[in-house]
Amino acid sequence: MDNLNLKVSASPHVRSKDNTSDIMFDVVLALVPATAFGLYLHGWYAALLVAVCIGSCVGFEALYQACMHKKVTVGDFSAVVTGLLLAMNLPPEFPIWMAILGSAFAIIVVKQLFGGLGQNFMNPALGARCFLLIAFSRYMTAFVYDGVSTATPLAILKNGGSVNIKDMFLGYTAGTIGETSTVALLIGAVYLLIKRVISPKIPLIYIGTFAVCIAIYAVTKNYNVAEFVAAHICGGGLMLGAWFMATDYVTSPITSKGKVVYAVMLGLLTFVLRIFGGSAEGVSYAIIISNLFVPLIERVTVPKAFGEGADIDKKDKKKKEKNTDEIKNADTATEEKKAKEDKPKQKMNVKGIVKAIAAIFVITVIMGAALGAVYSITKKPIADAEEKAKQEAYAEVFPDAAQIETFTEDEINLSDVNKVMASRGYGDNTIDEISVVADADGMFTGFIILVTNHSGYGGDIQLAVGVSLDYSIKGIAFLTINETAGLGMEAQNKEFLDQFIGKQVLQYSYTKTGSTSDSEIDALSGATITTSAVVDAVNTALNFIGGIQ
Amino acid sequence: MGKITERLYNGIVKENPTFVQMLGMCPTLAVTTSAINGLGMGLTTTVILAMSNLMISLLRKFIPDKVRIPAFIVIIASFVTIVQFLLQAYIPSLNASLGLFIPLIVVNCIILGRAEAYASKNPVIPSIFDGIGMGLGFTVGLTTIGIIREILGAGSVFGYSFLDKLNNLIGNNAGDKVNDILSKQGIFKPIGIFVSAPGAFLVLAFIIAFINHRNIKKAKKNGEEAKVCKLADCASCQNVMCQGKERAEEE
């Protein structure tokens, strides 16, 4: 700690009587109205969540400090603030053990491992929120309001619905425990401003930048500008984030100019993430990303002391540059000298070069021969293994097939087929093989199409689709799939694939908000890209068959 | 015999490529989404390491110094392709799950590193065992990370899922309020972040922190200086590979 240069401005410095615990206590007080409203809205389970978050944050801090033989500093209220902010950022029905895990991440990983209070590189509560958002996306985005699970106002807005601004301002909407009520959060913010705990600079510039961007966007899209801007300012975590988390002392810039840069960056990032991002929310990611830039922002915005940067300084610099130039010249001179010495040696080494080329040549020949030998040995087993895998997949996708007849290149020109498919909007897919299926009596009962989709998350996805004559899908099996384990790989699960089976649908689509019709497939959570690739491949097969019949 | 066990011990424990030398980070972070992938990648690399070390050690007097790197690459790349053919032919399932990462073994720095640092300067037998030792060390590292990530992120061990068993164990035989709380818990759900990229970094960081902690303790017990960076004490540091040294001197 001693060698840290904390002074960014010239002396004299004012000494304040404030200490950490007073400030943190003020923040807790300021958060009371919003929390109280959240508890009034969501009931006892939300209260339990708040208590668990605060308790486990304080507990983990004490535990870590005790284990590491450090001074236990839970009396400074900073862990209470972290716990309270984390709870306010959780949905009201969030599982308790996940909340405890989030508290552990906030306190131990984000805060203590980086040196404790004053050393954390991002806001602990938001770090934990984003951790939970990636880890349990389904639970973090399941909002219940009035006993019914609903989407948040911003999600409704993103999907083209309309919202009630008055309810949003007062807080009677779905959302996390502490973010819904703009008015309650503003009461707390005013308290902090009066007590001079925070300055209005960061929040006002943040919200201002964001509002301007949103207004411009609304104008270009011909939305109702006033309503759209008001909904975006009242909705989501913007108020909570701007007043209580972006202003965190540790993770916001100290310098005056830096604060402006930081706040503008927050506004722009929030705008980009909310409008163009995959989810309707963007405040938490915007704040933690900006947190990471704070050291850089501070470095370029250190204020100049009176007299700094005058002519004397510049002269000094020039002198220095000159010096380094001289050194460089000297360096190149010695290098050239060396090179000259080396040259005659190289000339002598024609023999060496010939030898080197010969050596590489011999090695390449030996290894090439070995490679060829192994290739010729494994050629047949590889083809057999591939054929076997394909046969197994075909039997799986068409269980009652007695005969499977695959068209050869002469019968159907696949590259022409794929050109046609590309013109129908399935350019991301290629049809690799087309087979017809007959039952035991020799009656033609359907098709098996082998399709590769090229836009999977982990590369190509190849799958076989069995389709009967009435367009209903008999089965789907993967031949190649390299998606993320636990996320995209779940596409192989029966529950996911069963959504396609036995329905008479010509084109499927996927949804993240619960399927409402036969043609809608519930997306795999955390693997939208994989879902989209599989759905696209299946649609390609269906569209192709529809084309022939 | 002593030389062989020394090489194996060196590779698996003392200079473990994953946890001590921090080599081959790309496959370490990318393929360890499950224990079986980690194990498969590790063993595949071990086979290639042993073969390339053998070949390079055999040819060490024949390969001119100036072209050694291209020569090594040709040898390593050929062995990688050979192993890929063999996998495709005889273990197609492993080939399917490792997929893209098998060709990338060519540029795995452990293999080129051992060729350059050991096999090109030492006799054949120790070189083979150096390769096996390093490969097994890599396997241990990858499998450990894979097991932890799979348990936390997918709720299974070597593909065997324990989630349903665990959730059945807890059951729903409680009273009204408690039942209400329990029903909201989803009991144990896999923590998805651990099978995606950030989880790889988190798990690796925690394992390395733990190993360093052990090493420091052990060194203290023996009264030795621990080989860790103590910041701002570069002058007395013995780590010649450290890049921070020059920077510290400049400042």
Interface residues (C-beta under 8 A of the other chain):
Chain A: N3 Y45 L48 E93 F94 P95 I96 W97 M98 L101 V109 F131 I134 A135 F136 S137 Y139 G352 K355 A356 I357 A359 I360 V362 I363 T364 M367 G368 A370 L371 V374 Y375 T378 P381 I382 A385 E386 A389 G458 G459 T480 N482 T484 A485 G486 L487 G526
Chain B: T33 S34 N37 L59 F62 I63 P64 K66 V67 P70 A71 V74 I75 S78 T81 I82 F85 L86 Q88 A89 Y90 P92 A96 S97 G99 L100 E150 G153 A154 D180 I181 K184 Q185 G186 F188 K189 P190 I191 G192 I193 F194 V195 S196 P198 L202 A232
